[in-house]
Amino acid sequence: MEEDYAQLAKELDGVKGVSGIEVNISCPNVKSGCEFGSEPDSAAAVTKVVKANTGLPVWVKLTPNVTDIVEIAKAVEEAEQTRWS
């Protein structure tokens, strides 16, 4: 499913009128939506693949339905600093 996020980021990169990407990893209405948002490693992995496939600013929407949102936020923040080549 990470590939879906990567593909969409790639398709949106450079599209006129698109100035950033909000990555929703907190949606309970989508199959596996909260899975990514509830674990630091999976949240970071999704963030990394999106960042690797776009030059646009990226915002990651976290879920409040976790025990420790700080741990997840730190993993996402660290992943956002990573640039894959």
N, CA, C and O atoms as a Tinker XYZ file with bonds, in Angstrom:
   340  protein
     1  N      0.812000   -1.196000    0.000000    73     2
     2  CA     0.000000    0.000000    0.000000    64     1     3
     3  C      0.855000    1.259000    0.000000    63     2     4     5
     4  O      0.403000    2.301000   -0.473000    81     3
     5  N      2.070000    1.190000    0.514000    73     3     6
     6  CA     2.971000    2.340000    0.451000    64     5     7
     7  C      3.193000    2.770000   -0.987000    63     6     8     9
     8  O      3.376000    3.953000   -1.275000    81     7
     9  N      3.175000    1.784000   -1.898000    73     7    10
    10  CA     3.376000    2.076000   -3.319000    64     9    11
    11  C      2.291000    3.006000   -3.839000    63    10    12    13
    12  O      2.548000    3.830000   -4.716000    81    11
    13  N      1.076000    2.881000   -3.304000    73    11    14
    14  CA    -0.024000    3.755000   -3.725000    64    13    15
    15  C      0.267000    5.206000   -3.347000    63    14    16    17
    16  O      0.026000    6.119000   -4.137000    81    15
    17  N      0.778000    5.409000   -2.153000    73    15    18
    18  CA     1.141000    6.756000   -1.721000    64    17    19
    19  C      2.260000    7.309000   -2.614000    63    18    20    21
    20  O      2.220000    8.469000   -3.024000    81    19
    21  N      3.247000    6.472000   -2.904000    73    19    22
    22  CA     4.363000    6.890000   -3.755000    64    21    23
    23  C      3.882000    7.262000   -5.150000    63    22    24    25
    24  O      4.296000    8.282000   -5.702000    81    23
    25  N      3.019000    6.446000   -5.715000    73    23    26
    26  CA     2.511000    6.696000   -7.062000    64    25    27
    27  C      1.717000    7.993000   -7.127000    63    26    28    29
    28  O      1.886000    8.782000   -8.056000    81    27
    29  N      0.869000    8.209000   -6.159000    73    27    30
    30  CA     0.068000    9.434000   -6.143000    64    29    31
    31  C      0.957000   10.667000   -5.990000    63    30    32    33
    32  O      0.731000   11.677000   -6.656000    81    31
    33  N      1.954000   10.594000   -5.131000    73    31    34
    34  CA     2.878000   11.718000   -4.960000    64    33    35
    35  C      3.587000   12.022000   -6.271000    63    34    36    37
    36  O      3.759000   13.184000   -6.639000    81    35
    37  N      3.997000   10.976000   -6.970000    73    35    38
    38  CA     4.678000   11.135000   -8.255000    64    37    39
    39  C      3.758000   11.785000   -9.284000    63    38    40    41
    40  O      4.184000   12.658000  -10.040000    81    39
    41  N      2.512000   11.361000   -9.309000    73    39    42
    42  CA     1.551000   11.900000  -10.269000    64    41    43
    43  C      1.207000   13.363000   -9.972000    63    42    44    45
    44  O      0.958000   14.133000  -10.900000    81    43
    45  N      1.188000   13.752000   -8.711000    73    43    46
    46  CA     0.844000   15.123000   -8.337000    64    45    47
    47  C      2.012000   16.092000   -8.473000    63    46    48    49
    48  O      1.807000   17.302000   -8.578000    81    47
    49  N      3.223000   15.574000   -8.471000    73    47    50
    50  CA     4.409000   16.415000   -8.564000    64    49    51
    51  C      4.394000   17.186000   -9.881000    63    50    52    53
    52  O      4.356000   16.590000  -10.957000    81    51
    53  N      4.424000   18.492000   -9.789000    73    51    54
    54  CA     4.464000   19.313000  -10.990000    64    53    55
    55  C      3.114000   19.641000  -11.601000    63    54    56    57
    56  O      3.056000   20.319000  -12.627000    81    55
    57  N      2.030000   19.179000  -11.002000    73    55    58
    58  CA     0.696000   19.477000  -11.520000    64    57    59
    59  C      0.351000   20.919000  -11.165000    63    58    60    61
    60  O      0.434000   21.321000  -10.004000    81    59
    61  N     -0.035000   21.690000  -12.173000    73    59    62
    62  CA    -0.390000   23.090000  -11.962000    64    61    63
    63  C     -1.533000   23.196000  -10.954000    63    62    64    65
    64  O     -2.547000   22.507000  -11.068000    81    63
    65  N     -1.352000   24.062000   -9.980000    73    63    66
    66  CA    -2.375000   24.281000   -8.959000    64    65    67
    67  C     -2.198000   23.440000   -7.707000    63    66    68    69
    68  O     -2.846000   23.701000   -6.694000    81    67
    69  N     -1.343000   22.447000   -7.757000    73    67    70
    70  CA    -1.078000   21.617000   -6.572000    64    69    71
    71  C      0.160000   22.190000   -5.888000    63    70    72    73
    72  O      1.251000   22.180000   -6.458000    81    71
    73  N     -0.010000   22.684000   -4.674000    73    71    74
    74  CA     1.102000   23.343000   -3.994000    64    73    75
    75  C      1.632000   22.562000   -2.795000    63    74    76    77
    76  O      2.563000   23.010000   -2.125000    81    75
    77  N      1.053000   21.411000   -2.525000    73    75    78
    78  CA     1.512000   20.581000   -1.426000    64    77    79
    79  C      0.679000   19.318000   -1.352000    63    78    80    81
    80  O     -0.352000   19.197000   -2.013000    81    79
    81  N      1.140000   18.373000   -0.537000    73    79    82
    82  CA     0.435000   17.098000   -0.381000    64    81    83
    83  C      0.187000   16.857000    1.102000    63    82    84    85
    84  O      1.108000   16.899000    1.918000    81    83
    85  N     -1.071000   16.605000    1.433000    73    83    86
    86  CA    -1.417000   16.188000    2.789000    64    85    87
    87  C     -1.571000   14.671000    2.758000    63    86    88    89
    88  O     -2.415000   14.139000    2.037000    81    87
    89  N     -0.763000   13.991000    3.532000    73    87    90
    90  CA    -0.787000   12.539000    3.592000    64    89    91
    91  C     -1.623000   12.137000    4.797000    63    90    92    93
    92  O     -1.208000   12.317000    5.942000    81    91
    93  N     -2.789000   11.597000    4.533000    73    91    94
    94  CA    -3.718000   11.232000    5.599000    64    93    95
    95  C     -3.469000    9.782000    6.011000    63    94    96    97
    96  O     -3.923000    8.849000    5.349000    81    95
    97  N     -2.748000    9.613000    7.106000    73    95    98
    98  CA    -2.507000    8.263000    7.628000    64    97    99
    99  C     -3.330000    8.035000    8.889000    63    98   100   101
   100  O     -2.986000    7.211000    9.736000    81    99
   101  N     -4.420000    8.780000    8.993000    73    99   102
   102  CA    -5.239000    8.683000   10.198000    64   101   103
   103  C     -6.682000    8.309000    9.911000    63   102   104   105
   104  O     -7.505000    8.291000   10.826000    81   103
   105  N     -7.001000    8.016000    8.686000    73   103   106
   106  CA    -8.395000    7.818000    8.304000    64   105   107
   107  C     -8.901000    6.417000    8.635000    63   106   108   109
   108  O     -8.406000    5.437000    8.079000    81   107
   109  N     -9.877000    6.309000    9.531000    73   107   110
   110  CA   -10.422000    4.988000    9.863000    64   109   111
   111  C    -11.411000    4.482000    8.812000    63   110   112   113
   112  O    -11.862000    3.339000    8.886000    81   111
   113  N    -11.748000    5.324000    7.837000    73   111   114
   114  CA   -12.731000    4.951000    6.821000    64   113   115
   115  C    -12.122000    4.284000    5.592000    63   114   116   117
   116  O    -12.842000    3.880000    4.678000    81   115
   117  N    -10.811000    4.173000    5.571000    73   115   118
   118  CA   -10.126000    3.574000    4.439000    64   117   119
   119  C     -9.440000    2.302000    4.908000    63   118   120   121
   120  O     -8.822000    2.279000    5.972000    81   119
   121  N     -9.550000    1.248000    4.118000    73   119   122
   122  CA    -8.896000   -0.010000    4.474000    64   121   123
   123  C     -7.411000    0.249000    4.736000    63   122   124   125
   124  O     -6.725000    0.814000    3.884000    81   123
   125  N     -6.927000   -0.141000    5.863000    73   123   126
   126  CA    -5.537000    0.027000    6.306000    64   125   127
   127  C     -5.171000    1.478000    6.583000    63   126   128   129
   128  O     -3.996000    1.771000    6.806000    81   127
   129  N     -6.127000    2.392000    6.578000    73   127   130
   130  CA    -5.831000    3.808000    6.791000    64   129   131
   131  C     -5.161000    4.097000    8.110000    63   130   132   133
   132  O     -4.172000    4.829000    8.148000    81   131
   133  N     -5.668000    3.548000    9.182000    73   131   134
   134  CA    -5.085000    3.815000   10.495000    64   133   135
   135  C     -3.875000    2.948000   10.782000    63   134   136   137
   136  O     -3.097000    3.260000   11.684000    81   135
   137  N     -3.698000    1.882000   10.046000    73   135   138
   138  CA    -2.523000    1.035000   10.268000    64   137   139
   139  C     -1.245000    1.850000   10.152000    63   138   140   141
   140  O     -0.349000    1.722000   10.986000    81   139
   141  N     -1.153000    2.679000    9.135000    73   139   142
   142  CA     0.050000    3.482000    8.927000    64   141   143
   143  C      0.225000    4.513000   10.021000    63   142   144   145
   144  O      1.351000    4.827000   10.405000    81   143
   145  N     -0.865000    5.039000   10.524000    73   143   146
   146  CA    -0.797000    6.106000   11.506000    64   145   147
   147  C     -0.618000    5.656000   12.935000    63   146   148   149
   148  O     -0.388000    6.482000   13.818000    81   147
   149  N     -0.719000    4.375000   13.180000    73   147   150
   150  CA    -0.656000    3.919000   14.568000    64   149   151
   151  C      0.693000    3.331000   14.966000    63   150   152   153
   152  O      0.894000    2.993000   16.132000    81   151
   153  N      1.608000    3.206000   14.030000    73   151   154
   154  CA     2.939000    2.661000   14.323000    64   153   155
   155  C      4.015000    3.608000   13.781000    63   154   156   157
   156  O      3.928000    4.028000   12.627000    81   155
   157  N      5.018000    3.952000   14.577000    73   155   158
   158  CA     6.060000    4.875000   14.116000    64   157   159
   159  C      6.770000    4.420000   12.838000    63   158   160   161
   160  O      7.007000    5.230000   11.941000    81   159
   161  N      7.107000    3.148000   12.750000    73   159   162
   162  CA     7.842000    2.657000   11.576000    64   161   163
   163  C      7.020000    2.773000   10.296000    63   162   164   165
   164  O      7.539000    3.185000    9.258000    81   163
   165  N      5.748000    2.414000   10.366000    73   163   166
   166  CA     4.923000    2.492000    9.160000    64   165   167
   167  C      4.612000    3.938000    8.798000    63   166   168   169
   168  O      4.545000    4.275000    7.616000    81   167
   169  N      4.424000    4.788000    9.786000    73   167   170
   170  CA     4.191000    6.213000    9.518000    64   169   171
   171  C      5.421000    6.826000    8.845000    63   170   172   173
   172  O      5.296000    7.605000    7.901000    81   171
   173  N      6.594000    6.472000    9.333000    73   171   174
   174  CA     7.839000    6.972000    8.742000    64   173   175
   175  C      8.028000    6.431000    7.330000    63   174   176   177
   176  O      8.473000    7.158000    6.441000    81   175
   177  N      7.697000    5.168000    7.118000    73   175   178
   178  CA     7.872000    4.561000    5.795000    64   177   179
   179  C      7.010000    5.255000    4.747000    63   178   180   181
   180  O      7.479000    5.534000    3.644000    81   179
   181  N      5.759000    5.534000    5.084000    73   179   182
   182  CA     4.872000    6.230000    4.148000    64   181   183
   183  C      5.407000    7.636000    3.880000    63   182   184   185
   184  O      5.422000    8.090000    2.736000    81   183
   185  N      5.839000    8.309000    4.916000    73   183   186
   186  CA     6.384000    9.655000    4.756000    64   185   187
   187  C      7.586000    9.637000    3.818000    63   186   188   189
   188  O      7.696000   10.482000    2.931000    81   187
   189  N      8.480000    8.685000    4.011000    73   187   190
   190  CA     9.679000    8.596000    3.173000    64   189   191
   191  C      9.344000    8.362000    1.709000    63   190   192   193
   192  O      9.932000    9.000000    0.835000    81   191
   193  N      8.409000    7.458000    1.423000    73   191   194
   194  CA     8.108000    7.190000    0.010000    64   193   195
   195  C      7.428000    8.378000   -0.653000    63   194   196   197
   196  O      7.642000    8.630000   -1.839000    81   195
   197  N      6.619000    9.104000    0.092000    73   195   198
   198  CA     5.991000   10.300000   -0.480000    64   197   199
   199  C      7.064000   11.352000   -0.762000    63   198   200   201
   200  O      7.118000   11.907000   -1.860000    81   199
   201  N      7.914000   11.624000    0.223000    73   199   202
   202  CA     8.976000   12.616000    0.047000    64   201   203
   203  C      9.921000   12.244000   -1.093000    63   202   204   205
   204  O     10.436000   13.120000   -1.788000    81   203
   205  N     10.144000   10.955000   -1.283000    73   203   206
   206  CA    11.044000   10.498000   -2.341000    64   205   207
   207  C     10.457000   10.702000   -3.728000    63   206   208   209
   208  O     11.182000   10.678000   -4.723000    81   207
   209  N      9.144000   10.902000   -3.798000    73   207   210
   210  CA     8.488000   10.974000   -5.093000    64   209   211
   211  C      7.879000   12.329000   -5.412000    63   210   212   213
   212  O      7.107000   12.456000   -6.363000    81   211
   213  N      8.221000   13.345000   -4.624000    73   211   214
   214  CA     7.715000   14.686000   -4.906000    64   213   215
   215  C      8.675000   15.743000   -4.388000    63   214   216   217
   216  O      9.421000   15.525000   -3.433000    81   215
   217  N      8.635000   16.871000   -5.031000    73   215   218
   218  CA     9.377000   18.028000   -4.551000    64   217   219
   219  C      8.464000   19.000000   -3.827000    63   218   220   221
   220  O      8.906000   20.046000   -3.351000    81   219
   221  N      7.189000   18.647000   -3.746000    73   219   222
   222  CA     6.197000   19.489000   -3.088000    64   221   223
   223  C      6.329000   19.414000   -1.569000    63   222   224   225
   224  O      6.850000   18.433000   -1.037000    81   223
   225  N      5.861000   20.443000   -0.873000    73   223   226
   226  CA     5.795000   20.338000    0.593000    64   225   227
   227  C      4.841000   19.203000    0.979000    63   226   228   229
   228  O      3.837000   18.963000    0.307000    81   227
   229  N      5.168000   18.519000    2.060000    73   227   230
   230  CA     4.369000   17.373000    2.507000    64   229   231
   231  C      3.950000   17.589000    3.960000    63   230   232   233
   232  O      4.768000   17.931000    4.814000    81   231
   233  N      2.664000   17.383000    4.222000    73   231   234
   234  CA     2.127000   17.410000    5.576000    64   233   235
   235  C      1.559000   16.032000    5.857000    63   234   236   237
   236  O      0.865000   15.467000    5.012000    81   235
   237  N      1.836000   15.491000    7.010000    73   235   238
   238  CA     1.327000   14.171000    7.381000    64   237   239
   239  C      0.288000   14.354000    8.481000    63   238   240   241
   240  O      0.576000   14.892000    9.550000    81   239
   241  N     -0.922000   13.895000    8.195000    73   239   242
   242  CA    -2.026000   14.000000    9.152000    64   241   243
   243  C     -1.999000   12.775000   10.061000    63   242   244   245
   244  O     -2.243000   11.652000    9.619000    81   243
   245  N     -1.702000   13.005000   11.325000    73   243   246
   246  CA    -1.599000   11.918000   12.302000    64   245   247
   247  C     -2.941000   11.641000   12.956000    63   246   248   249
   248  O     -3.820000   12.502000   13.000000    81   247
   249  N     -3.081000   10.437000   13.456000    73   247   250
   250  CA    -4.291000   10.066000   14.186000    64   249   251
   251  C     -4.116000   10.327000   15.677000    63   250   252   253
   252  O     -3.057000   10.039000   16.233000    81   251
   253  N     -5.126000   10.861000   16.320000    73   251   254
   254  CA    -5.053000   11.037000   17.767000    64   253   255
   255  C     -5.395000    9.744000   18.519000    63   254   256   257
   256  O     -5.298000    9.692000   19.745000    81   255
   257  N     -5.790000    8.715000   17.788000    73   255   258
   258  CA    -6.233000    7.456000   18.396000    64   257   259
   259  C     -5.076000    6.499000   18.655000    63   258   260   261
   260  O     -5.128000    5.330000   18.276000    81   259
   261  N     -4.038000    7.003000   19.300000    73   259   262
   262  CA    -2.871000    6.184000   19.641000    64   261   263
   263  C     -2.479000    6.456000   21.087000    63   262   264   265
   264  O     -2.905000    7.443000   21.686000    81   263
   265  N     -1.674000    5.578000   21.628000    73   263   266
   266  CA    -1.220000    5.741000   23.003000    64   265   267
   267  C     -0.184000    6.858000   23.117000    63   266   268   269
   268  O     -0.222000    7.653000   24.057000    81   267
   269  N      0.754000    6.915000   22.143000    73   267   270
   270  CA     1.838000    7.899000   22.215000    64   269   271
   271  C      2.022000    8.575000   20.861000    63   270   272   273
   272  O      2.805000    8.107000   20.034000    81   271
   273  N      1.306000    9.668000   20.630000    73   271   274
   274  CA     1.398000   10.379000   19.355000    64   273   275
   275  C      2.764000   11.042000   19.177000    63   274   276   277
   276  O      3.199000   11.263000   18.047000    81   275
   277  N      3.437000   11.357000   20.272000    73   275   278
   278  CA     4.741000   12.008000   20.194000    64   277   279
   279  C      5.745000   11.100000   19.489000    63   278   280   281
   280  O      6.510000   11.561000   18.643000    81   279
   281  N      5.745000    9.839000   19.827000    73   279   282
   282  CA     6.662000    8.882000   19.207000    64   281   283
   283  C      6.424000    8.812000   17.693000    63   282   284   285
   284  O      7.376000    8.782000   16.914000    81   283
   285  N      5.181000    8.785000   17.292000    73   283   286
   286  CA     4.837000    8.727000   15.871000    64   285   287
   287  C      5.212000   10.035000   15.184000    63   286   288   289
   288  O      5.758000   10.024000   14.081000    81   287
   289  N      4.923000   11.147000   15.824000    73   287   290
   290  CA     5.262000   12.452000   15.250000    64   289   291
   291  C      6.771000   12.590000   15.048000    63   290   292   293
   292  O      7.211000   13.112000   14.023000    81   291
   293  N      7.554000   12.134000   16.000000    73   291   294
   294  CA     9.012000   12.208000   15.866000    64   293   295
   295  C      9.504000   11.329000   14.715000    63   294   296   297
   296  O     10.417000   11.722000   13.988000    81   295
   297  N      8.916000   10.154000   14.542000    73   295   298
   298  CA     9.303000    9.265000   13.440000    64   297   299
   299  C      8.988000    9.909000   12.094000    63   298   300   301
   300  O      9.784000    9.831000   11.159000    81   299
   301  N      7.826000   10.544000   12.002000    73   299   302
   302  CA     7.439000   11.226000   10.760000    64   301   303
   303  C      8.354000   12.423000   10.510000    63   302   304   305
   304  O      8.802000   12.644000    9.384000    81   303
   305  N      8.626000   13.186000   11.552000    73   303   306
   306  CA     9.502000   14.347000   11.406000    64   305   307
   307  C     10.885000   13.927000   10.906000    63   306   308   309
   308  O     11.446000   14.558000   10.010000    81   307
   309  N     11.420000   12.875000   11.480000    73   307   310
   310  CA    12.726000   12.377000   11.049000    64   309   311
   311  C     12.671000   11.908000    9.592000    63   310   312   313
   312  O     13.595000   12.166000    8.820000    81   311
   313  N     11.606000   11.230000    9.225000    73   311   314
   314  CA    11.450000   10.755000    7.855000    64   313   315
   315  C     11.313000   11.908000    6.877000    63   314   316   317
   316  O     11.776000   11.810000    5.740000    81   315
   317  N     10.688000   12.995000    7.298000    73   315   318
   318  CA    10.529000   14.153000    6.417000    64   317   319
   319  C     11.866000   14.820000    6.130000    63   318   320   321
   320  O     12.018000   15.493000    5.111000    81   319
   321  N     12.825000   14.640000    7.010000    73   319   322
   322  CA    14.145000   15.224000    6.803000    64   321   323
   323  C     14.986000   14.380000    5.843000    63   322   324   325
   324  O     16.024000   14.833000    5.359000    81   323
   325  N     14.543000   13.173000    5.574000    73   323   326
   326  CA    15.288000   12.241000    4.736000    64   325   327
   327  C     14.952000   12.466000    3.275000    63   326   328   329
   328  O     13.777000   12.556000    2.917000    81   327
   329  N     15.940000   12.555000    2.447000    73   327   330
   330  CA    15.747000   12.633000    1.003000    64   329   331
   331  C     16.375000   11.386000    0.395000    63   330   332   333
   332  O     17.569000   11.131000    0.547000    81   331
   333  N     15.552000   10.628000   -0.286000    73   331   334
   334  CA    16.081000    9.459000   -0.980000    64   333   335
   335  C     16.556000    9.896000   -2.339000    63   334   336   337
   336  O     15.990000   10.807000   -2.942000    81   335
   337  N     17.597000    9.248000   -2.823000    73   335   338
   338  CA    18.061000    9.572000   -4.180000    64   337   339
   339  C     17.874000    8.389000   -5.089000    63   338   340
   340  O     18.205000    8.462000   -6.273000    81   339
